[in-house]
Amino acid sequence: MNSLDQDHLAENIIWREMLAFTDTFRTFYSPHVVHAVYTELSQERGRSEFELSHKEPQVVENSWIDVTLTFAVKDGELVGRCTAVVSLVQVDGMWKIWMVRSWLESYEGHGHPDEPKSGHDNSNIQSEDHIYDAIIAGGGQSGLGAAGRCKALGVDYILFDNRPSIAKQIGAGYKDWAFKHAINVQEATSVDSASWDGANQLWTVSTSGKNGDQKWRCKNFVLSIGTGHKTPSRPAWASEHEVKRSGFKGTLIHSADYHNANDFAGKRGVVIGTANTGHDIAEDMANLGMDTTMVQRGKTWVIPGQFLVYAHQPDYNLDKPVAEADREQITQPLKVLSELANKHIWAGIRANPKLWDDLEAAGFKTERYGQLFNHLYGRFGGHYIDIGNCARIIKWEVKMKPEVVKELTENGLLFEDGSTLDADLIVLCTGFEHDFRKDAQGIVGHEIAAQMDDFWGLDDEGEIKGYAKLAGHPHLFYFGGEARIARFYSRFVALQLQKLKLGWPIQPYRGP
Ligand SMILES: Cc1cc2nc3c(=O)[nH]c(=O)nc-3n(C[C@H](O)[C@H](O)[C@H](O)COP(=O)(O)OP(=O)(O)OC[C@H]3O[C@@H](n4cnc5c(N)ncnc54)[C@H](O)[C@@H]3O)c2cc1C
């Protein structure tokens, strides 16, 4: 790596870069591109010599060897302390690099995102005159993660969450987290709007809630208000107009409004949709002794929950610190992670075909070899991680109706094939609209939302769009998502905020 030549790179070389060289998240492919970008940025960033880290080289998947290195880059007056993992394979008797991962760990002399400032001084709630380095809207796992890392890095922030009590929502673990990281939070407070004053380079953030209407000022704004699960998506036949027209005598709701079906015990329940939410609600109905039917339109990929446990166990287990496991997993290019997940999960499916055979015999249309990462990062769902409902379907305790709904009727549903299904309760498990910008627009307004990048889904390089980086505005970030990436990327949100606080702009590499 200290004198990298294009010949050292395997034909399928892939380089995942996270803030060390590029000030953003990029994945580069092909020996020519990787070599050219690496050479250019090594020079531009005054990269130091690489040194072997204390970590022993590791054989991975019986296929390659990972060697962990440390290095430094210069960024203005900042010195970025970085890690790289270089993966080596033998090609025609020569060791070649087929994968490189590089990421920023910390800025020298400015703390480390993994080293919390503990204590209970979580009361830095200032007056309107105070200018925070950052305001974080939303205290789910993402907002809380970013907040903890900000505290560790000396970024002066405040977090608002509109729920009355985060602890009640998240559970006991929250208290430990809040204490460990001295989270500066005002709960029961909704962030209503944020406007950008370009002349003074400041956000004015308006909140309402337990302390009435308040205004706050900050240099940077982080939206971590969820990942676009706010607007329920309803099929055309279940629009308000159609429900009224049909004269349906039962109850029809979207899963977003479902809490339980206790009032319908022993009655007829219909679930529209066969992904995770649909199965969970069908199981709930069946547990209440309801006559339960799931309506399925297309094929659904099903994976037993246990398969995911097996797939993750080599990294996530009681013997390995979570921070180390995250480094090993989350720094991998998503394309590689995806191939590895497919390899392990599909092997499990091939070896145990009975579950899928039995589901099909019970009328459930299965997609046998689905792509986990497409579901998680592309479609935002559409699969079922089986935690019990498959057994109910196989035993016909939950019945299947694999037909397309034509319309709602007085008594239930009419299908395209002319058949009908009567129902007392219909729950639409048809997902949500996923344009995060619509949610953001409610806060930052139309003009700024229009310049924001897409959020979620994969770009051409395989990076998550808009994720944990500047969101089309030089002082706006948006952030959210599942536990592991929320936990790991929170360091990068905080490091970028710290860099801005220290007076250095974020300049994402746009080449080649
Ligand atoms: C059915 C379902 C099952 C899932 N299962 C899993 C799973 O098993 N594992 C997993 O990792 N992920 C799962 N996910 C994804 C899950 O939603 C995310 O992992 C997690 O909730 C994302 O955390 P977050 O902090 O980004 O957003 P959220 O948890 O949605 O937190 C956002 C917070 O912001 C608050 N907020 C929103 N607007 C405002 C405002 N204007 N002002 C102040 N506060 C505001 C909200 O009240 C909330 O507290 C699931 C999602 C769904 C829908």
The ligand as a Tripos MOL2 file, in Angstrom:
@<TRIPOS>MOLECULE
LIG
   53    58     1     0     0
SMALL
NO_CHARGES

@<TRIPOS>ATOM
      1 C1        -42.3960   -3.0620   11.0960 C.3       1 LIG1
      2 C2        -40.9510   -2.6770   11.2080 C.ar      1 LIG1
      3 C3        -40.0370   -3.5620   11.7770 C.ar      1 LIG1
      4 C4        -38.6870   -3.2230   11.8950 C.ar      1 LIG1
      5 N1        -37.8070   -4.1130   12.4800 N.ar      1 LIG1
      6 C5        -36.5160   -3.7740   12.6480 C.ar      1 LIG1
      7 C6        -35.5740   -4.6410   13.2940 C.ar      1 LIG1
      8 O1        -35.9250   -5.7400   13.7000 O.2       1 LIG1
      9 N2        -34.2840   -4.2420   13.4460 N.ar      1 LIG1
     10 C7        -33.8890   -3.0340   13.0190 C.ar      1 LIG1
     11 O2        -32.7270   -2.6990   13.2000 O.2       1 LIG1
     12 N3        -34.7340   -2.2120   12.3980 N.ar      1 LIG1
     13 C8        -36.0260   -2.5360   12.1960 C.ar      1 LIG1
     14 N4        -36.8990   -1.6980   11.5500 N.ar      1 LIG1
     15 C9        -36.4310   -0.4760   11.0210 C.3       1 LIG1
     16 C10       -36.6220    0.4950   12.1560 C.3       1 LIG1
     17 O3        -37.6500    1.3810   11.8270 O.3       1 LIG1
     18 C11       -35.3720    1.2250   12.3660 C.3       1 LIG1
     19 O4        -34.3160    0.3220   12.6100 O.3       1 LIG1
     20 C12       -35.3760    2.1900   13.5260 C.3       1 LIG1
     21 O5        -36.6160    2.4810   14.0650 O.3       1 LIG1
     22 C13       -34.7910    3.4010   12.9020 C.3       1 LIG1
     23 O6        -34.3810    4.2370   13.9070 O.3       1 LIG1
     24 P1        -34.3500    5.7710   13.6440 P.3       1 LIG1
     25 O7        -33.7440    6.3980   14.8280 O.co2     1 LIG1
     26 O8        -33.7200    6.0400   12.3450 O.co2     1 LIG1
     27 O9        -35.8870    6.2020   13.4820 O.3       1 LIG1
     28 P2        -37.0900    6.0680   14.5110 P.3       1 LIG1
     29 O10       -36.9390    4.9010   15.3920 O.co2     1 LIG1
     30 O11       -38.3200    6.1690   13.6850 O.co2     1 LIG1
     31 O12       -36.9380    7.3560   15.4280 O.3       1 LIG1
     32 C14       -37.2920    8.6340   14.9930 C.3       1 LIG1
     33 C15       -37.6810    9.4350   16.2020 C.3       1 LIG1
     34 O13       -37.9250   10.7700   15.7950 O.3       1 LIG1
     35 C16       -39.1030   11.2370   16.4120 C.3       1 LIG1
     36 N5        -39.6010   12.3190   15.5790 N.ar      1 LIG1
     37 C17       -40.1500   12.2420   14.3550 C.ar      1 LIG1
     38 N6        -40.4670   13.4550   13.8970 N.ar      1 LIG1
     39 C18       -40.0790   14.3320   14.8580 C.ar      1 LIG1
     40 C19       -40.1460   15.7520   14.9790 C.ar      1 LIG1
     41 N7        -40.6470   16.5050   14.0140 N.pl3     1 LIG1
     42 N8        -39.6760   16.3120   16.1070 N.ar      1 LIG1
     43 C20       -39.1550   15.5620   17.1030 C.ar      1 LIG1
     44 N9        -39.0930   14.2200   17.0430 N.ar      1 LIG1
     45 C21       -39.5350   13.6210   15.9320 C.ar      1 LIG1
     46 C22       -39.9890   10.0050   16.4620 C.3       1 LIG1
     47 O14       -41.0250   10.1270   17.4090 O.3       1 LIG1
     48 C23       -38.9780    8.9570   16.8580 C.3       1 LIG1
     49 O15       -38.7980    8.9380   18.2260 O.3       1 LIG1
     50 C24       -38.2450   -1.9940   11.4310 C.ar      1 LIG1
     51 C25       -39.1540   -1.0950   10.8690 C.ar      1 LIG1
     52 C26       -40.4920   -1.4230   10.7500 C.ar      1 LIG1
     53 C27       -41.4610   -0.4470   10.1390 C.3       1 LIG1
@<TRIPOS>BOND
     1     1     2 1
     2     2     3 ar
     3     2    52 ar
     4     3     4 ar
     5     4     5 ar
     6     4    50 ar
     7     5     6 ar
     8     6     7 ar
     9     6    13 1
    10     7     8 2
    11     7     9 ar
    12     9    10 ar
    13    10    11 2
    14    10    12 ar
    15    12    13 ar
    16    13    14 ar
    17    14    15 1
    18    14    50 ar
    19    15    16 1
    20    16    17 1
    21    16    18 1
    22    18    19 1
    23    18    20 1
    24    20    21 1
    25    20    22 1
    26    22    23 1
    27    23    24 1
    28    24    25 2
    29    24    26 1
    30    24    27 1
    31    27    28 1
    32    28    29 2
    33    28    30 1
    34    28    31 1
    35    31    32 1
    36    32    33 1
    37    33    34 1
    38    33    48 1
    39    34    35 1
    40    35    36 1
    41    35    46 1
    42    36    37 ar
    43    36    45 ar
    44    37    38 ar
    45    38    39 ar
    46    39    40 ar
    47    39    45 ar
    48    40    41 1
    49    40    42 ar
    50    42    43 ar
    51    43    44 ar
    52    44    45 ar
    53    46    47 1
    54    46    48 1
    55    48    49 1
    56    50    51 ar
    57    51    52 ar
    58    52    53 1
@<TRIPOS>SUBSTRUCTURE
     1 LIG1         1 GROUP 0 **** ****
